[in-house]
Amino acid sequence: MDSSGTNSVVKKFLLHLHPKKVDENAICFNRTFGLGGIATLLFVILATTGLMLRFIYVPVIDMAYDSIVSLQEFYIFGRLLRNLHYWSANLMVAVVFLHLVRVLYSQSVYFERRKNWLYGLILFSIVLSFNFTGYLLPWDQLSYWAVTIMTEILSYIPLIGHPVSIALKGGEQVGQNTLTNFYALHTGVLPLLIIVFMVLHFWLVRKVKGVTTGKEKGIYVNVNPNLIRKEIIAALSVFALLMFLSIFLNAPLKEMANPLVSPNPSKAPWYFMGLQEFLMHIHPAFVAFVVPSVVISFFVYLSYMKQEKINVGVWFNSSEGKRLVIHAAVFAFLLTFVLILATDYLLDFRGWFSSMPVIISTGLFPLLLYVIPAGGYVWFLWKIKKVNKPELFLVIATIIIVSYIVMMMTGLWLRGESMKLIF
């Protein structure tokens, strides 16, 4: 095939992903930051490096760790390959999360874009599952105990938690059955799921005519080269960043997993560290079921609300909305951090209310300690300040997101031996 024929095939392929022309305002970098395209690129890198790793990795507990060591020590570019897979996986979690945040704060979750928001939530859960199942595969102390922690949290979901935890682990303890299950999910089931939902996601983006800008119909320009050129630059920049990280920062690998020796401290993966931190302050049933159910229901319900004064495509809905979100972020940061300190050093609900069921003394009471001031803050904005619903719900979303980030950062950076606070 000559060069003109090759160019024709490439152009036709690109037009399956993009229309021939796009609104000039929609392709400004600060409109989307290229997050959707970057997530797609990261998936391609992960799929490619993952296929290569399959030739070396052995999913057997007596050989898994040694196969990783062998990959890093005896194969040309083996360490680089694993590092590239590791950093791409972690970056994908961050990018997909930021992509969801961008869609939320640009008010692109309503009306005809509702389905894409819901598919985006599903895709984020698949990405988290991808990382979680892959986390165990090195079979070192870090991964073994992190998965042990998370599966224990899962078991506290009422009625189904323990059976699901047993099914996922393949028994009562993390062992060979767990590794087999995680390997099958990571390399078989989850790749199929993410491809299906990515195709649906792309199709719905095309169906609603791409990114909304919140402005009147603007000037339309050719996708090639106006958008394609920016996507190529973004892709090359991301790949350069990944190569830099992969060359200078190695993926962690501790000693081989030992079920008899728990490291101090034992921590969950960074993206689940907020849950582990939360678990230190409240009953496990609230961490595993009550709070996640409420949060997920809120983000699903958000797109179904019948509201007025929605400016789809406008960041924070208005300039006033932006101010409210900033204030809510500061409020959530201070409230969460103060309560972390208070429950660590001052409050002892279990001791004070020892005659009560622990689900009340260590569950309901600590939750109310957060919900009452946060709820009062939202009520004040709604009833006293007369904030409209779209912006009020952005405030609630901000409080949830910032609170989790504060707990995650605390668990990662401020917890030392025996999970004591360190400064």
Residue, then its C-alpha position, 0 to 999 in steps of 0.5 A: m500500500d502506498s503512502s497516500g493509501t495509508n494516509s487514507v486508512v488513517k484518516k478514515f479510522l480517526l473519523h470513526l473517533h471524531p466527526k469531520k468538524v468540531d466546535e473550535n471552543a470544544i478543542c481548547f485544551n483547558r476545556t477537557f485537558g485531554l483527559g479522555g484521550i489520555a485515559t485511552l492511551l494509557f489503556v493501550i499501553l497497559a494492554t500492550t505491556g500486559l500482554m508482554l508480561r504474560f509471557i514471563y509471569v507465572p500465576v502460582i504462589d511458589m513461582a509468582y514472586d520469582s517470575i517478577v524478580s527474574l523479569q527485572e534481573f534477567y530480561i532485557f528491558g524487563r524492569l522497564l517493562r514492569n515499571l511502564h505497566y505499573w506507572s501507567a496503571n496508577l496514572m490511569v486511576a488518577v486520569v479517569f478520576l480527574h476526567l469524572v471530576r471535569v465532567l461533573y464540574s462542567q455540568s456535563v452530566y445532565f439530559e442527553r449526557r446522563k448515560n455517559w456519566l453513568y457509564g463513566l462511573i462504571l468505567f471508573s469502578i472497572v479501572l479500580s478493579f483492574n488496579f486492585t486485581g493486578y496489585l496482588l500479582p507480584w505476591d510480595q508482602l506489600s501486595y499480599w497484606a494490602v489485598t488482605i486488608m481490602t477483602e476484610i473490609l469487603s466482608y463487612i457488607p451486610l448479607i453478601g459481604h462475607p460470601v463475596s469475600i470468600a468467593l473472591k479469595g477462593g477460601e477463608q485466606v488469601g492464597q493460591n485460589t485468590l491469586t488464580n481468581f485475581y489473575a483471571l479477572h485481571t487478564g480475562v474478565l476485566p479487559l473485556l468489560i472495559i472494552v465494551f464500556m469504552v466502545l459505548h462511551f465513545w459512541l455516546v460521546r459522538k451521539v451527543k456531538g462531542v464536548t459541550t462548551g456552554k456557548e452558542k454555536g461557534i466556529y467549526v474547524n476541521v478535526n485534522p489537523n486542528l484536534i489531531r495535532k493536539e492529541i498527538i502532542a498530548a500523547l507524546s507528552v504523556f508517553a515521555l512522562l511515563m518513560f521518565l518515571s519508568i527509568f528513574l522510579n522502580a515499581p515497588l517490590k518487597e519481600m516475598a509474601n509471608p502470611l505469618v509476618s505482617p508488615n508494620p504498618s500494613k497499608a491498602p493501595w493508595y487509591f483505597m487508602g481513604l477507606q482504610e483511614f476511614l476504617m480507623h475512625i468508624h465501624p467497618a459496616f459504615v465503611a464497607f456499605v452505609v457510606p459508599s451506598v449513600v455516596i454512589s446513590f448521590f452521584v447517580y441521582l445527581s444526573y436525574m435531578k430535574q433542575e432549573k438554571i443548569n448551564v450545561g458545559v459551564w464550569f461550576n455552573s457560574s462564577e458564584g458556583k466557582r466561589l462556593v466550590i472553593h469555600a466548600a473545599v476549604f470547609a471539607f479539608l478543615l472539618t475532615f482533618v480536625l475530626i481525624l485529630a479529634t478521634d485519634y487524640l480526644l474522643d473515645f466513643r467506645g469507652w464512653f458508650s460501652s453499654m451500647p452496641v458498637i455499631i452505634s457507639t463506633g458507627l453512628f456517633p462518629l458519623l453524626l460528628y461529621v454529618i451534622p456540621a457538613g449538613g448544617y453547612v449545606w442547609f445554611l447555603w440552601k435556606i439562608k443563602k438561597v443557593n440554587k440546586p445545581e450549585l448546591f449539589l456541586v458543593i455536596a460533591t466537593i465536600i465528599i471528594v475533598s473529604y476522601i482526598v484528605m483521608m487518603m493523604t493522611g493514611l499515605w503520608l501521616r500514618g507510621e508504625s501501628m498506624k499512629l499519626i506522625f508529623 
